[in-house]
């Protein structure tokens, strides 16, 4: 499968990239700094640019079967920056120009309609520390859902750097207790599974331990 990966140098995107390559996918990445790919740069096609630019995205997206986005802001940034809304607009614009329709997009549990399923501990965090980022992600999802694309939004609970468990819960509705977590590697594995399989086409997925 020919995949365009966004966020490939981030803590979750690195796992997505390795799963895709190990699974035999032909991967193109859009990166601002190709040096951050390290030795994996030899195994991918890369386009240097910004994921908020439809022009760079269209260049990288041409000829791809699907797009997988693991874009993130980093754990040190809690304010709203507009990254996700701007990237969503650019991605959908590039998809319209190139004819690529399949997109798997990583969001966060607690964004949009998933907030209603959150535990009280999760809701407290979402309404305080993560309020700015989650507002940006919610606006980004409105942009994505308004586009004529085959969309899967993935909602992981709190991400950890633990080794992959290999087994986890997925569904459009999950019962939550406390501050649920999931390893980034497990989220990455699910995202690659979702883009390869028709089972999650046009469906959203909550992912959690």
N, C-alpha and C positions, 0 to 999 in steps of 0.2 A: 504494500500500500504506500502511496506517496503522501506524506504528511508534512504540513507546515506547522512547526511548533513555536509558540510564543512563550517567553519566560524561561527559556532553556537553561539559563545560567543561575536561576533562582533555586532556593532549597528544595522546592517540590519539582520544578521543571527539570532539574538534573536527573531526578529519578525517572521522570516521564521519558526523557531522552534516552536513557540507558535501556529502559524496557522496550521502547520502539526499535532501537537499533538491534538489540538482542533478539527481537522477534522477527527481524528481517525486513522491517519497513525502510523505505527510502526517505530520509528525513532532510528537510530544509529548515533552517532556523533563521529568524530575524533577530539580530543582536546589535546592541550599540557598541560593544567591545568584544570582538571575536577572540581576543587573547584569553578571555575568561572561560572559553570552551576547553582549554587545555588540549590534551591529546585527542579528545573526541572531535576536534576540528578536522582531523583527517578522515573522519567517517561520515561527515555531513556536508551538505551544500549550505553555505551561509551567505546571507545578504546583510550587509551592515546598514543599520537604520533604526528608526524609532517606531514602536508599535502604535503610536498615536498618529502616524502619517499614512493615509490611504495610498499614497504613491509608492512608498517603500513596501507596504503590504501587498499591493497589487503585483509588484515586481517579484516578490518572494512567493506569492500565491499562485501565479500562473502555472497551469499544468498539474496542480495538486489534486488529490482525491478528497482531502479533508483538512480542517484546521483544528488544532488542539491548543487551547490557551491555559497556561499555568501562571499567568501574570500575577505578580504580587508587589506590595509596597515595602515589605520588610518590617520586621517586628518593632523597629525603633520609631516608625512613623505611625502615629495614631490619628493625626488630623486628616481631614478630607483634602485631597489634592486634585481631584478630577481625573486622575489617571485612568480609572476603569471606564468612566463615561466617555472620555475622549477616545480610548482604545476601542470601545464597542462601536462607536460611530465610524471610526476608521476601518475596522474589520468588516462591518456590514457593507460599507461603501466599496471596499476592495472586492468583497464577494460578489456584489452586483456587477462589477466590472469584469471579473474573471469567470463568472459562471460557477464557481465553487459553492456548494450548498450546505455541506455537512460541517457542523461546528460543535465541538465539545468544549465548554467554558467552565473553568473552576471559579466558583463564588465562595460563599461561607455559609454554614448553617446559622440561622438567625436572620438572614437577609430575606426581605420580602415575605411571602406567605409562610416560610418555615419558622418565623418568629413565634407563631401561635403554638408550635409544638415544643418550644424550648422549656426547660426547667426554670425555676425561679432564680437559681444561681446563674444560669446562662443569660437570662433576661437582664439581670443586674449588670453583667459585664457588657452586654450588647448596648444597653442604654447609656453607659458611661464611657468606659475606655475606648470602645470600638464604634461609638456613635457616628463619628465622621466618616470613617472608612465604609461602614455598612450603608450609610446614606448614598455614598458614591456608587457602591456596588448595586444598590437597588435601582438607581437611575440608569446604570449601565444595562441592567436586565430589561428595563422598559424599551431601551433602544434595540436590543437584540430581539425581543419578542415582537416588535413591530416590523421586523424584516422578514422577507420571504425566504427563509432558510430552514434547514433541518437541524434543529437546536436541541442539545442536551446540556442543561445546567447542572453541575455537580456541586453539592453542598456538603463539604466535609465539616465535622465538628472540630474542636480545637486541635491544631496540628502539632505533632511531636516529631522529634528526630530519632525516635526509637527504631530498632530493626523492624522490618515488616512482620506482622503477625501471620499473614497469609490467609486468615479468615476474619471476616468482619461483616457487619450488617449493612445492607443496602435496601432502599425502598423509597417510595414517594412519601411515606409517612413512617416515622419510627418513634417509639416511646423513649423518652429521655429521662435520665436521673442524674442529678449532680452536674458536674462539668465534664461531659463526655469528651473523649479524645480519640485520635486515630493517627497512626504513623503516616508521614508524608509518602513513604514508599508504597504503602497500601493504597493511598489515594491515587498515586501515579499508576499503579497496576490496574486499578479500576478504570481510569480514564482511557488507557489504551484498550482495555477490553471493550469499553463502551463505543469507541470510535470504530472498532473492527466488526462489532456485532450489530445486527439490526434490532436486537432486543431492546436497546435503549434509544432507538431512533424516535425523535419527537417527544421523549419523556425526560423528566428531571429525576435526579437521584440524590438522596441523602446518604452519606457514607459515614459510618461510625463504628467503633468497637462495641 
